[in-house]
Amino acid sequence: MNQQKTALGFAKVQSLYLWKIGAVETVRHLAVIVGRTERTIYRWLEIYRQQGIEELLKEKPKTGRPKKIAIEETAQLKQEIKEPPELSMSLLSGWDKTS
């Protein structure tokens, strides 16, 4: 269970484990323990029975709007936030003067 990279994968493995060892008597009890609906648990168990563990744990492709900012820009922004440019004396010398 510790090898799962996502919370969803962990919940699926945990559910299957608890069901297989008989730690829960009903799907309703299992759903309460893992914080999912009964329908979800039934669906997971059905996928496992028909297609196996690999299919149950397969991650679905992510959908949604594409990012507006490029990966390089994100990395540069993170770097600038982490290490802001040093303030120069010329910049500081005029900060209290009124325009």
Distance bins in CASP14 RR format, pairs under 12 A and 6 or more apart:
PFRMAT RR
TARGET T0000
AUTHOR 0000-0000-0000
RMODE 2
METHOD distances of the structure
MODEL  1
1 7 0 0 0 0 0 1 0 0 0 0 0
1 9 0 0 0 0 1 0 0 0 0 0 0
1 10 1 0 0 1 0 0 0 0 0 0 0
1 11 0 0 0 0 1 0 0 0 0 0 0
1 12 0 0 0 0 1 0 0 0 0 0 0
1 13 1 0 1 0 0 0 0 0 0 0 0
1 14 1 0 1 0 0 0 0 0 0 0 0
1 15 0 0 0 0 0 1 0 0 0 0 0
1 16 0 0 0 0 1 0 0 0 0 0 0
1 17 1 0 0 1 0 0 0 0 0 0 0
1 18 0 0 0 0 0 1 0 0 0 0 0
1 34 0 0 0 0 0 1 0 0 0 0 0
1 57 0 0 0 0 0 1 0 0 0 0 0
2 9 0 0 0 0 0 1 0 0 0 0 0
2 10 0 0 0 0 1 0 0 0 0 0 0
2 13 0 0 0 0 1 0 0 0 0 0 0
2 14 0 0 0 0 0 1 0 0 0 0 0
2 17 0 0 0 0 0 1 0 0 0 0 0
3 9 0 0 0 0 1 0 0 0 0 0 0
3 10 0 0 0 0 1 0 0 0 0 0 0
3 13 0 0 0 0 1 0 0 0 0 0 0
3 57 0 0 0 0 0 1 0 0 0 0 0
4 10 1 0 1 0 0 0 0 0 0 0 0
4 11 0 0 0 0 1 0 0 0 0 0 0
4 12 1 0 0 1 0 0 0 0 0 0 0
4 13 1 0 1 0 0 0 0 0 0 0 0
4 14 0 0 0 0 1 0 0 0 0 0 0
4 15 0 0 0 0 0 1 0 0 0 0 0
4 16 0 0 0 0 0 1 0 0 0 0 0
4 17 0 0 0 0 0 1 0 0 0 0 0
4 53 0 0 0 0 0 1 0 0 0 0 0
4 56 0 0 0 0 0 1 0 0 0 0 0
4 57 1 0 0 1 0 0 0 0 0 0 0
4 59 0 0 0 0 0 1 0 0 0 0 0
5 13 0 0 0 0 0 1 0 0 0 0 0
5 57 0 0 0 0 1 0 0 0 0 0 0
5 59 0 0 0 0 1 0 0 0 0 0 0
6 12 0 0 0 0 1 0 0 0 0 0 0
6 13 0 0 0 0 0 1 0 0 0 0 0
6 57 0 0 0 0 1 0 0 0 0 0 0
6 58 0 0 0 0 0 1 0 0 0 0 0
6 59 1 0 0 1 0 0 0 0 0 0 0
6 60 0 0 0 0 0 1 0 0 0 0 0
6 62 0 0 0 0 0 1 0 0 0 0 0
7 13 0 0 0 0 0 1 0 0 0 0 0
7 14 0 0 0 0 0 1 0 0 0 0 0
7 34 0 0 0 0 0 1 0 0 0 0 0
7 35 0 0 0 0 0 1 0 0 0 0 0
7 36 0 0 0 0 0 1 0 0 0 0 0
8 14 0 0 0 0 0 1 0 0 0 0 0
8 15 0 0 0 0 0 1 0 0 0 0 0
8 34 0 0 0 0 0 1 0 0 0 0 0
8 35 0 0 0 0 0 1 0 0 0 0 0
8 36 0 0 0 0 1 0 0 0 0 0 0
8 40 0 0 0 0 0 1 0 0 0 0 0
8 44 0 0 0 0 0 1 0 0 0 0 0
8 56 0 0 0 0 0 1 0 0 0 0 0
8 57 0 0 0 0 1 0 0 0 0 0 0
8 58 0 0 0 0 0 1 0 0 0 0 0
8 59 0 0 0 0 1 0 0 0 0 0 0
8 60 0 0 0 0 1 0 0 0 0 0 0
9 15 0 0 0 0 1 0 0 0 0 0 0
9 16 0 0 0 0 0 1 0 0 0 0 0
9 17 0 0 0 0 0 1 0 0 0 0 0
9 34 0 0 0 0 0 1 0 0 0 0 0
9 36 0 0 0 0 0 1 0 0 0 0 0
9 44 0 0 0 0 1 0 0 0 0 0 0
9 53 0 0 0 0 0 1 0 0 0 0 0
9 56 0 0 0 0 1 0 0 0 0 0 0
9 57 1 0 1 0 0 0 0 0 0 0 0
9 58 0 0 0 0 0 1 0 0 0 0 0
9 59 0 0 0 0 1 0 0 0 0 0 0
9 60 0 0 0 0 0 1 0 0 0 0 0
10 16 0 0 0 0 0 1 0 0 0 0 0
10 17 0 0 0 0 0 1 0 0 0 0 0
10 34 0 0 0 0 1 0 0 0 0 0 0
10 35 0 0 0 0 0 1 0 0 0 0 0
10 36 0 0 0 0 0 1 0 0 0 0 0
10 57 0 0 0 0 0 1 0 0 0 0 0
11 17 0 0 0 0 0 1 0 0 0 0 0
11 18 0 0 0 0 0 1 0 0 0 0 0
11 30 0 0 0 0 0 1 0 0 0 0 0
11 31 0 0 0 0 0 1 0 0 0 0 0
11 33 0 0 0 0 1 0 0 0 0 0 0
11 34 1 0 1 0 0 0 0 0 0 0 0
11 35 1 0 0 1 0 0 0 0 0 0 0
11 36 1 0 0 1 0 0 0 0 0 0 0
11 37 0 0 0 0 0 1 0 0 0 0 0
11 40 0 0 0 0 1 0 0 0 0 0 0
11 41 0 0 0 0 1 0 0 0 0 0 0
11 44 0 0 0 0 1 0 0 0 0 0 0
11 56 0 0 0 0 0 1 0 0 0 0 0
11 57 0 0 0 0 0 1 0 0 0 0 0
12 18 0 0 0 0 0 1 0 0 0 0 0
12 19 0 0 0 0 0 1 0 0 0 0 0
12 30 0 0 0 0 0 1 0 0 0 0 0
12 34 0 0 0 0 1 0 0 0 0 0 0
12 36 0 0 0 0 1 0 0 0 0 0 0
12 40 0 0 0 0 1 0 0 0 0 0 0
12 41 0 0 0 0 1 0 0 0 0 0 0
12 43 0 0 0 0 0 1 0 0 0 0 0
12 44 1 0 1 0 0 0 0 0 0 0 0
12 45 0 0 0 0 1 0 0 0 0 0 0
12 47 0 0 0 0 1 0 0 0 0 0 0
12 48 0 0 0 0 1 0 0 0 0 0 0
12 52 0 0 0 0 0 1 0 0 0 0 0
12 53 0 0 0 0 1 0 0 0 0 0 0
12 54 0 0 0 0 0 1 0 0 0 0 0
12 55 0 0 0 0 0 1 0 0 0 0 0
12 56 1 0 1 0 0 0 0 0 0 0 0
12 57 1 0 0 1 0 0 0 0 0 0 0
12 58 0 0 0 0 0 1 0 0 0 0 0
12 59 0 0 0 0 0 1 0 0 0 0 0
13 19 0 0 0 0 0 1 0 0 0 0 0
13 20 0 0 0 0 0 1 0 0 0 0 0
13 34 0 0 0 0 0 1 0 0 0 0 0
13 44 0 0 0 0 1 0 0 0 0 0 0
13 48 0 0 0 0 0 1 0 0 0 0 0
13 53 0 0 0 0 1 0 0 0 0 0 0
13 56 0 0 0 0 1 0 0 0 0 0 0
13 57 1 0 0 1 0 0 0 0 0 0 0
14 20 0 0 0 0 0 1 0 0 0 0 0
14 21 0 0 0 0 0 1 0 0 0 0 0
14 23 0 0 0 0 0 1 0 0 0 0 0
14 24 0 0 0 0 0 1 0 0 0 0 0
14 30 0 0 0 0 1 0 0 0 0 0 0
14 31 0 0 0 0 0 1 0 0 0 0 0
14 33 0 0 0 0 1 0 0 0 0 0 0
14 34 1 0 1 0 0 0 0 0 0 0 0
14 35 0 0 0 0 0 1 0 0 0 0 0
14 36 0 0 0 0 0 1 0 0 0 0 0
14 41 0 0 0 0 0 1 0 0 0 0 0
14 44 0 0 0 0 0 1 0 0 0 0 0
14 57 0 0 0 0 0 1 0 0 0 0 0
15 21 0 0 0 0 0 1 0 0 0 0 0
15 22 0 0 0 0 0 1 0 0 0 0 0
15 23 0 0 0 0 0 1 0 0 0 0 0
15 24 0 0 0 0 1 0 0 0 0 0 0
15 27 0 0 0 0 1 0 0 0 0 0 0
15 29 0 0 0 0 0 1 0 0 0 0 0
15 30 1 0 1 0 0 0 0 0 0 0 0
15 31 0 0 0 0 1 0 0 0 0 0 0
15 32 0 0 0 0 0 1 0 0 0 0 0
15 33 0 0 0 0 1 0 0 0 0 0 0
15 34 1 0 1 0 0 0 0 0 0 0 0
15 35 0 0 0 0 1 0 0 0 0 0 0
15 36 1 0 0 1 0 0 0 0 0 0 0
15 37 0 0 0 0 0 1 0 0 0 0 0
15 38 0 0 0 0 0 1 0 0 0 0 0
15 40 0 0 0 0 1 0 0 0 0 0 0
15 41 1 0 1 0 0 0 0 0 0 0 0
15 42 0 0 0 0 0 1 0 0 0 0 0
15 43 0 0 0 0 0 1 0 0 0 0 0
15 44 1 0 0 1 0 0 0 0 0 0 0
15 45 1 0 0 1 0 0 0 0 0 0 0
15 47 0 0 0 0 0 1 0 0 0 0 0
15 48 0 0 0 0 1 0 0 0 0 0 0
15 53 0 0 0 0 0 1 0 0 0 0 0
15 56 0 0 0 0 1 0 0 0 0 0 0
15 57 0 0 0 0 0 1 0 0 0 0 0
16 22 0 0 0 0 0 1 0 0 0 0 0
16 23 0 0 0 0 0 1 0 0 0 0 0
16 24 0 0 0 0 0 1 0 0 0 0 0
16 30 0 0 0 0 1 0 0 0 0 0 0
16 34 0 0 0 0 0 1 0 0 0 0 0
16 41 0 0 0 0 1 0 0 0 0 0 0
16 44 1 0 0 1 0 0 0 0 0 0 0
16 45 1 0 0 1 0 0 0 0 0 0 0
16 46 0 0 0 0 0 1 0 0 0 0 0
16 47 0 0 0 0 0 1 0 0 0 0 0
16 48 1 0 0 1 0 0 0 0 0 0 0
16 49 0 0 0 0 0 1 0 0 0 0 0
16 52 0 0 0 0 1 0 0 0 0 0 0
16 53 1 0 0 1 0 0 0 0 0 0 0
16 56 1 0 0 1 0 0 0 0 0 0 0
16 57 0 0 0 0 1 0 0 0 0 0 0
17 23 1 0 0 1 0 0 0 0 0 0 0
17 24 0 0 0 0 0 1 0 0 0 0 0
17 30 0 0 0 0 0 1 0 0 0 0 0
17 33 0 0 0 0 0 1 0 0 0 0 0
17 34 0 0 0 0 0 1 0 0 0 0 0
17 44 0 0 0 0 0 1 0 0 0 0 0
17 48 0 0 0 0 0 1 0 0 0 0 0
17 53 0 0 0 0 0 1 0 0 0 0 0
18 24 1 0 1 0 0 0 0 0 0 0 0
18 25 0 0 0 0 0 1 0 0 0 0 0
18 26 0 0 0 0 0 1 0 0 0 0 0
18 27 0 0 0 0 0 1 0 0 0 0 0
18 29 0 0 0 0 1 0 0 0 0 0 0
18 30 1 0 1 0 0 0 0 0 0 0 0
18 31 0 0 0 0 0 1 0 0 0 0 0
18 32 0 0 0 0 0 1 0 0 0 0 0
18 33 1 0 0 1 0 0 0 0 0 0 0
18 34 1 0 0 1 0 0 0 0 0 0 0
18 35 0 0 0 0 0 1 0 0 0 0 0
18 36 0 0 0 0 0 1 0 0 0 0 0
18 41 0 0 0 0 0 1 0 0 0 0 0
18 44 0 0 0 0 0 1 0 0 0 0 0
18 45 0 0 0 0 0 1 0 0 0 0 0
19 25 0 0 0 0 0 1 0 0 0 0 0
19 26 0 0 0 0 0 1 0 0 0 0 0
19 27 0 0 0 0 1 0 0 0 0 0 0
19 29 0 0 0 0 0 1 0 0 0 0 0
19 30 1 0 0 1 0 0 0 0 0 0 0
19 31 0 0 0 0 0 1 0 0 0 0 0
19 33 0 0 0 0 0 1 0 0 0 0 0
19 34 0 0 0 0 0 1 0 0 0 0 0
19 41 0 0 0 0 1 0 0 0 0 0 0
19 42 0 0 0 0 0 1 0 0 0 0 0
19 44 0 0 0 0 1 0 0 0 0 0 0
19 45 1 0 0 1 0 0 0 0 0 0 0
19 48 0 0 0 0 1 0 0 0 0 0 0
19 49 0 0 0 0 0 1 0 0 0 0 0
20 30 0 0 0 0 0 1 0 0 0 0 0
20 45 0 0 0 0 0 1 0 0 0 0 0
20 48 0 0 0 0 1 0 0 0 0 0 0
20 49 0 0 0 0 0 1 0 0 0 0 0
20 53 0 0 0 0 0 1 0 0 0 0 0
21 30 0 0 0 0 0 1 0 0 0 0 0
22 29 0 0 0 0 0 1 0 0 0 0 0
22 30 0 0 0 0 1 0 0 0 0 0 0
22 33 0 0 0 0 0 1 0 0 0 0 0
23 29 0 0 0 0 1 0 0 0 0 0 0
23 30 0 0 0 0 1 0 0 0 0 0 0
23 33 0 0 0 0 1 0 0 0 0 0 0
23 34 0 0 0 0 0 1 0 0 0 0 0
24 30 1 0 1 0 0 0 0 0 0 0 0
24 31 0 0 0 0 1 0 0 0 0 0 0
24 32 0 0 0 0 1 0 0 0 0 0 0
24 33 1 0 0 1 0 0 0 0 0 0 0
24 34 0 0 0 0 1 0 0 0 0 0 0
24 38 0 0 0 0 0 1 0 0 0 0 0
24 41 0 0 0 0 1 0 0 0 0 0 0
24 45 0 0 0 0 0 1 0 0 0 0 0
25 32 0 0 0 0 0 1 0 0 0 0 0
25 33 0 0 0 0 0 1 0 0 0 0 0
26 32 0 0 0 0 1 0 0 0 0 0 0
26 33 0 0 0 0 0 1 0 0 0 0 0
26 38 0 0 0 0 1 0 0 0 0 0 0
26 41 0 0 0 0 1 0 0 0 0 0 0
26 42 0 0 0 0 0 1 0 0 0 0 0
27 33 0 0 0 0 0 1 0 0 0 0 0
27 34 0 0 0 0 0 1 0 0 0 0 0
27 36 0 0 0 0 0 1 0 0 0 0 0
27 37 0 0 0 0 1 0 0 0 0 0 0
27 38 1 0 1 0 0 0 0 0 0 0 0
27 39 0 0 0 0 1 0 0 0 0 0 0
27 40 0 0 0 0 1 0 0 0 0 0 0
27 41 1 0 1 0 0 0 0 0 0 0 0
27 42 1 0 0 1 0 0 0 0 0 0 0
27 43 0 0 0 0 0 1 0 0 0 0 0
27 44 0 0 0 0 1 0 0 0 0 0 0
27 45 1 0 0 1 0 0 0 0 0 0 0
27 46 0 0 0 0 0 1 0 0 0 0 0
28 34 0 0 0 0 0 1 0 0 0 0 0
28 35 0 0 0 0 0 1 0 0 0 0 0
28 36 0 0 0 0 0 1 0 0 0 0 0
28 37 0 0 0 0 1 0 0 0 0 0 0
28 38 1 0 1 0 0 0 0 0 0 0 0
28 39 0 0 0 0 0 1 0 0 0 0 0
28 40 0 0 0 0 0 1 0 0 0 0 0
28 41 0 0 0 0 1 0 0 0 0 0 0
28 42 0 0 0 0 0 1 0 0 0 0 0
29 35 0 0 0 0 0 1 0 0 0 0 0
29 36 0 0 0 0 0 1 0 0 0 0 0
29 38 0 0 0 0 1 0 0 0 0 0 0
29 41 0 0 0 0 1 0 0 0 0 0 0
30 36 0 0 0 0 1 0 0 0 0 0 0
30 37 0 0 0 0 0 1 0 0 0 0 0
30 38 0 0 0 0 1 0 0 0 0 0 0
30 40 0 0 0 0 0 1 0 0 0 0 0
30 41 1 0 1 0 0 0 0 0 0 0 0
30 42 0 0 0 0 1 0 0 0 0 0 0
30 44 0 0 0 0 1 0 0 0 0 0 0
30 45 0 0 0 0 1 0 0 0 0 0 0
31 37 1 0 1 0 0 0 0 0 0 0 0
31 38 1 0 1 0 0 0 0 0 0 0 0
31 39 0 0 0 0 1 0 0 0 0 0 0
31 40 1 0 0 1 0 0 0 0 0 0 0
31 41 1 0 1 0 0 0 0 0 0 0 0
31 42 0 0 0 0 1 0 0 0 0 0 0
31 43 0 0 0 0 0 1 0 0 0 0 0
31 44 0 0 0 0 0 1 0 0 0 0 0
31 45 0 0 0 0 0 1 0 0 0 0 0
32 38 0 0 0 0 1 0 0 0 0 0 0
32 41 0 0 0 0 1 0 0 0 0 0 0
33 41 0 0 0 0 1 0 0 0 0 0 0
34 40 0 0 0 0 1 0 0 0 0 0 0
34 41 1 0 0 1 0 0 0 0 0 0 0
34 44 0 0 0 0 1 0 0 0 0 0 0
35 41 0 0 0 0 1 0 0 0 0 0 0
36 42 0 0 0 0 0 1 0 0 0 0 0
36 43 0 0 0 0 1 0 0 0 0 0 0
36 44 0 0 0 0 1 0 0 0 0 0 0
36 45 0 0 0 0 0 1 0 0 0 0 0
37 43 0 0 0 0 1 0 0 0 0 0 0
37 44 0 0 0 0 0 1 0 0 0 0 0
38 44 0 0 0 0 0 1 0 0 0 0 0
38 45 0 0 0 0 0 1 0 0 0 0 0
39 45 0 0 0 0 0 1 0 0 0 0 0
39 46 0 0 0 0 0 1 0 0 0 0 0
40 46 0 0 0 0 0 1 0 0 0 0 0
40 47 0 0 0 0 0 1 0 0 0 0 0
40 56 0 0 0 0 0 1 0 0 0 0 0
41 47 0 0 0 0 0 1 0 0 0 0 0
41 48 0 0 0 0 0 1 0 0 0 0 0
41 56 0 0 0 0 0 1 0 0 0 0 0
42 48 0 0 0 0 0 1 0 0 0 0 0
42 49 0 0 0 0 0 1 0 0 0 0 0
43 49 0 0 0 0 0 1 0 0 0 0 0
43 50 0 0 0 0 0 1 0 0 0 0 0
43 51 0 0 0 0 0 1 0 0 0 0 0
43 55 0 0 0 0 0 1 0 0 0 0 0
43 56 0 0 0 0 1 0 0 0 0 0 0
44 50 0 0 0 0 0 1 0 0 0 0 0
44 51 0 0 0 0 0 1 0 0 0 0 0
44 52 0 0 0 0 0 1 0 0 0 0 0
44 53 0 0 0 0 0 1 0 0 0 0 0
44 55 0 0 0 0 0 1 0 0 0 0 0
44 56 1 0 0 1 0 0 0 0 0 0 0
44 57 0 0 0 0 0 1 0 0 0 0 0
45 51 0 0 0 0 0 1 0 0 0 0 0
45 52 0 0 0 0 0 1 0 0 0 0 0
45 53 0 0 0 0 0 1 0 0 0 0 0
45 56 0 0 0 0 1 0 0 0 0 0 0
46 52 0 0 0 0 0 1 0 0 0 0 0
46 55 0 0 0 0 0 1 0 0 0 0 0
46 56 0 0 0 0 1 0 0 0 0 0 0
47 53 0 0 0 0 1 0 0 0 0 0 0
47 54 0 0 0 0 0 1 0 0 0 0 0
47 55 1 0 1 0 0 0 0 0 0 0 0
47 56 1 0 1 0 0 0 0 0 0 0 0
47 57 0 0 0 0 1 0 0 0 0 0 0
47 58 0 0 0 0 1 0 0 0 0 0 0
47 60 0 0 0 0 0 1 0 0 0 0 0
48 54 0 0 0 0 1 0 0 0 0 0 0
48 55 1 0 0 1 0 0 0 0 0 0 0
48 56 1 0 1 0 0 0 0 0 0 0 0
48 57 0 0 0 0 1 0 0 0 0 0 0
48 58 0 0 0 0 0 1 0 0 0 0 0
49 55 0 0 0 0 0 1 0 0 0 0 0
49 56 0 0 0 0 1 0 0 0 0 0 0
50 56 0 0 0 0 1 0 0 0 0 0 0
51 57 0 0 0 0 0 1 0 0 0 0 0
51 58 0 0 0 0 1 0 0 0 0 0 0
52 58 0 0 0 0 1 0 0 0 0 0 0
67 73 0 0 0 0 1 0 0 0 0 0 0
67 74 0 0 0 0 1 0 0 0 0 0 0
68 74 0 0 0 0 0 1 0 0 0 0 0
69 75 0 0 0 0 0 1 0 0 0 0 0
69 76 0 0 0 0 1 0 0 0 0 0 0
69 77 1 0 0 1 0 0 0 0 0 0 0
69 78 0 0 0 0 0 1 0 0 0 0 0
70 76 0 0 0 0 1 0 0 0 0 0 0
70 77 0 0 0 0 0 1 0 0 0 0 0
71 77 0 0 0 0 0 1 0 0 0 0 0
71 78 0 0 0 0 0 1 0 0 0 0 0
72 78 0 0 0 0 0 1 0 0 0 0 0
72 79 0 0 0 0 0 1 0 0 0 0 0
73 79 0 0 0 0 0 1 0 0 0 0 0
73 80 0 0 0 0 0 1 0 0 0 0 0
74 80 0 0 0 0 0 1 0 0 0 0 0
74 81 0 0 0 0 0 1 0 0 0 0 0
75 81 0 0 0 0 0 1 0 0 0 0 0
75 82 0 0 0 0 0 1 0 0 0 0 0
76 82 0 0 0 0 0 1 0 0 0 0 0
76 83 0 0 0 0 0 1 0 0 0 0 0
77 83 0 0 0 0 0 1 0 0 0 0 0
77 84 0 0 0 0 0 1 0 0 0 0 0
78 84 0 0 0 0 0 1 0 0 0 0 0
79 85 0 0 0 0 0 1 0 0 0 0 0
85 91 0 0 0 0 1 0 0 0 0 0 0
86 92 0 0 0 0 0 1 0 0 0 0 0
87 93 0 0 0 0 0 1 0 0 0 0 0
87 94 0 0 0 0 0 1 0 0 0 0 0
87 95 0 0 0 0 1 0 0 0 0 0 0
88 94 0 0 0 0 0 1 0 0 0 0 0
88 95 0 0 0 0 0 1 0 0 0 0 0
89 95 0 0 0 0 0 1 0 0 0 0 0
END
